[in-house]
Amino acid sequence: MFGATGSIGQNTIDLIRRAPDDYNVVALTGAGNIAQLISDAKALRADIAVTADPARLAELRDGLAGTGIEAAAGEAALIEAAARPADWIMSAIVGAAGLAPGLEALKHGTTLALANKESLVTAGPLLMREAKRLGATVLPVDSEHSAVFQGLIGEDIAAVERIIITASGGAFRDHPLSALDTVSLAEASSHPNWDMGQRITIDSASMFNKAMELIETKEFFGVRANQIETIIHPESLIHALVGFNDGALMAHVGPPDMRHAIGFALHWPARKHLPVARLDLAAIGQLNFRAPEHARYPALAIAATVMQAGGLSGAVFNAAKEQALDYFIEGRCGFTDMARAVERVLDLMLSREGLENATITLDNVQAADAMARALTCEDLDKKRA
Ligand code: NDP
């Protein structure tokens, strides 16, 4: 399980701990939260625990001393863990760092439960092509994509007219537009409906998360960009809808609890009991929808540019977004500066790097990623100077 110490990882462990005899845990990985990694590795009797941070190896090793559980650290150790045969792998590292372990895991024809949306945004064609070539299965864990996947069971993708991805609208859906420049990190880090990691929560407020999900939809389901729509649905109970050529819309409705999508991927193709709340529709009373305001969410237009351009533009978009997010978290740029910087870097690299026609390989993705991060720093530093 990659990213075991994070929000998705902990929800996955919650499900596994309810039926410990059903699972034999091979590897757990984390980064900075060594105490959690040690405690889960012991509780689940994992074969190996890996931290992404080599500086924390001694601490991990000490914590696991005498247990027989191996300890390892660094990028190469993550890849080595991914190469260990396992028939189900959770990919829940946050950010572009999740791509390489996921690609490695595909090599043993496993089932890859993919929460790491950055893998599809940065290298969707590569990941899906490799999965097919190697006989591996990729299952979506993002709630919207799990919802679409479930809506397509038994259906012909050729009969799909459109896919509608819902969005809560994030922390600032009703915030005055003119005050978005000055929102604080704490305000951006609070989600109205979902309890998630900090980075994805801020990405929900800016809708960078939704922008990524639109790209993810195109890559995972192989539909065209103009078949994908977004709608604001403040209750976050309908996760996505699939529209068919006879006009029917199939909606997936469920509580905002990631254990739903994780559990679906864990038990697929079976459905098993999951410890999530059952919706009382009469108590809910009504569901609301509204069109997203493009001035509030410039990330949506950026997603359209990326889907149109293809190639390495997703890798550039994601890296610029991750770098701008680091700046925002560190207090080095404002909330609305993030989208402006991402747009400028993407435009710049599209105009001079021939991103559209580039072949997507891990090396190319990593090179585009590094260049986009450097340009984003330059852009945001210039703005501060
Ligand atoms: P968190 O920030 O809560 O957890 C991230 C995990 O990745 C942690 O285990 C963290 O370790 C580890 N990690 C951080 N940096 C690195 C790195 N450089 N190399 C290796 N591991 C690293 O994130 P979430 O669980 O919220 O999200 C995980 C992924 O799932 C993201 O791609 C996100 O977009 C996606 N997702 C999340 C949803 C949610 O509800 N949270 C919903 C749908 C998708 P540590 O904590 O020890 O530092």
Boltz pocket constraint, residues with backbone or C-beta under 6 A from the ligand:
constraints:
  - pocket:
      binder: B
      contacts: [[A, 2], [A, 3], [A, 4], [A, 5], [A, 6], [A, 7], [A, 8], [A, 9], [A, 29], [A, 30], [A, 31], [A, 32], [A, 33], [A, 34], [A, 52], [A, 91], [A, 92], [A, 93], [A, 94], [A, 95], [A, 97], [A, 115], [A, 116], [A, 117], [A, 118], [A, 141], [A, 142], [A, 143], [A, 194], [A, 195], [A, 196], [A, 197], [A, 198], [A, 199], [A, 200], [A, 258]]
      max_distance: 6.0
